Amino acid sequence: MSAFVISRKRSREGEGEGFDHARRTRTRPSVAEEMMEEGDSGDKAPPAPTLPDDMLLEVFKRLPPPRDVVRCAAVCRRWRRLVSGGEARCLPPPAPPLRLLPQLRPVPLPPFVPAAGVALDLAFLPVPPSCGAVLVDARGRRLLLREHSPTDLKLLVCSPLDKTSLRVPPLRIAGLRLAMCALVPREEPAAFRVVVVLFGDAPNHFKVLVYSSASSAWEAATGPLGRALAAHYGPSVVVGDVVYKLQSEEKYIMAVDAADFKLSAVPLSEVRMMLYAGNHWLGKTGDGRLCFFAIREQLLLVKWVLEAPGKWAEQQPVDLRSLMRPELVGDLAHMKLSAKMGDQLRGVQARELRRLLRGHGRALLRHGRPGRGARPRVREGWRRCGATRTSRARSGTCSPAR
Amino acid sequence: MAAPESGDGNNGAARMVTLISSDNTRFEVEAAAASLSQTLQLTILDGGGGGGDGIPLPNVDSATLSKVLEYCIKHAPAAANGGAPNATAVDRAELERFDNEFVNIDQSVLYSLIMAAHNLEIEGLQSLVAKKVADMIKGKSPMEIRRTLGFPDPTPEEQAEMNAHMLEYGWAYE
């Protein structure tokens, strides 16, 4: 019974805006029909734009999400408002990460989740609900999930759009510190790499492990670190084959080349401010150069673009308050901004920064000062897991490390 | 008179109600069938629509109403059974076949059907027509959707917004 009350209320709400729209479209169909007759199809096409809101929502609900729903959002303003607006509450809500433990670390926003109204059903994952998994990385339309295990690194690569998943052979990491775990998309859409960096095997040594979907096996390289380093969690960004990860307290950016197994460090720019978790990020420009962002007092976003190895160029700062429009970041009136700033800004970053940063200078391919914490290419020191099935199986069960 | 709820398998005369379309055509149907409409249900429970007066439906023309009632009559027995328990697989397959056939209609008829289903709040019919529209949209680009559904050609401004959206969600268009 109550369901009907709700639906009636909804349709009444819609009327206010519907009138205007109906009036506007009613003058046009004759033109449209004439054009249709001249045009390709002979379909009679009565004006669907005047369908009531809740009927349209019923239609959207029946589309396979998210692709078709997103396309609907492009059709016209009213549809966009329905797909992403507050009334989309009657669409299935984006599935809460039921089986995923709460995300405690800053991870990049999954790039494929539209504003609202799309169910991201992860029920296809072969993760037992009792164990759960943590979202570690998201890139190139894939999620990298880590299943709970104290001794092993059990990774799962899943593609929520295709509803497929792949279990990567687990790595034994007891006694080691996980410094990076990232997903690197390849040129061809079906291929990807998983890059893992571990610290502390031998004193001050690192390991770079790369799982490639092409060979279905881990490959590894190891080398000495310049000094003892702590493993931090932080945001990462992928430019070509290189994964950059923020090591905030160390004031440098770790760079790992997944093709060359090379670990290097990119020193941060002179930021002249306090950095703490959540007030600075990594990013890249549209043409693939590394960027670093930090938020100064009064919500001033400062950004630097790495123009050449070691050379950060500070850009014109952006006053974020001008971007904090409710349609972008939600209603801020009722929340304490300082506590929510990180979350809010991630939303801002995803939508606006790309536009702001587009079109600056040359591409960055080389990086880092080689002396600091970096030794290139020591491939043989650590036993490699080759491309054969047997070695894969071995690395699958336990670590070849000890 | 007949008991308000005559249950299943009754052999007495089922209660009839009269519905009057916008063009003043009178339709006499079983109350059970008309009650699939949430809008009509309350009126019918209150005893309206019987005898000579009838229930006027100013939003629905006779062609559409006859179509709607065809649906209601077909679905009334299943709805009375509460859907599942007694229905055999054959019954359900038959209903499904009927539904598929039922929405295989001209677009203009489909739209009047949508409006009628919405106004009369017939849940099953609403989801049936919504499904049909979803099928028409599925896999199409925004421009194709506009054409299919008879939107006017986009203004340059609308076109720009469309392009911006497609740029932002490029993955949805591959």
Interface residues (C-beta under 8 A of the other chain):
Chain A: F4 S7 R8 S11 T25 R28 P29 V31 A32 E33 M35 M36 G39 D40 S41 D43 K44 A45 P46 P47 A48 P49 L51 P52 D54 M55 E58 V59 F60 K61 R62 L63 P64 P66 R67 D68 V70 R71 C72 A73 A74 V75 C76 R77 R80 P111 F112 P114 R141 L161 R351
Chain B: Q38 D106 Q107 S108 Y111 I114 M115 A117 H118 E121 Q126 S127 V129 A130 K131 V133 A134 I137 K138 G139 K140 S141 P142 I145 R146 R147 T148 L149 G150 F151 P152 D153 P154 E158 E161 M162 H165 M166 E168 Y169 W171 A172 Y173
